[in-house]
Amino acid sequence: MSGHLEIGRLGENEAATYLEKIGYCIVAKNWRFKNLEIDIIAEDKDVLAFVEVKTRHSFALADADFFVDWKKQKRLIIAAEAYLHYRGYKGEIRFDIVAVTLDKGVHIELIKDAFWT
């Protein structure tokens, strides 16, 4: 596995552990629809959260939400719609971003309701 893929998987695992620690219930990891992927799908109380994980060595150059541009948002929304249809889910949803920084240890930042459709 290449370096950036290993870093991404490490970040996703750290994010899932963090989310569970603060009360989220992980429903799926790396859920795929055609060529699209949702890193983490989790329940946060009565809300289904679609979570994009961004892992970097340092976020000094930009915030995590900067890395989820409108193209990536559109892809996540399409995948989320497919998941909702597939599961027949009718409740409240949101899109979160978890920024994982691997600089001098692991630092995690959660951005709830990072964007909307």
WOFENTA-V245189 format. One line per field, one symbol per residue. ss: DSSP state (a for helix, b for strand, c for the rest). phi: phi as a letter, one per 40 degrees, with the letter a starting at -180 (. if undefined). burial: I if it has 9 or more other C-alpha atoms within 8 Angstrom, else O. A space follows every 50 residues. Layout:
BEGIN
ss: ???
phi: ???
burial: ???
END
This chain:
BEGIN
ss: ccaaaaaaaaaaaaaaaaaaacccbbbbbbbbbccbbbbbbbbbccbbbb bbbbbbcccccccaaaaccaaaaaaaaaaaaaaaaaaccccbbbbbbbbb bcccccbbbbbbbbbcc
phi: .cdccccccdcccccccccccchcbccabfcbbfcbabcabacbfbbcbc bcbbbacabccacccccbccccdccccccccccccccgcbccbabbbbcb bbbfhbbbbbbcfcaac
burial: OOOOOIIIOOIIOIIIOIIIOOOIIIOOIOIIIOOIIIIIIIIIOOIIII IIIIIIOOIOOOOIOOOIOOOOIIIIIOIIOIIIOOOOOOOOOIIIIIII IIOOOOOIOOIOOIOOO
END
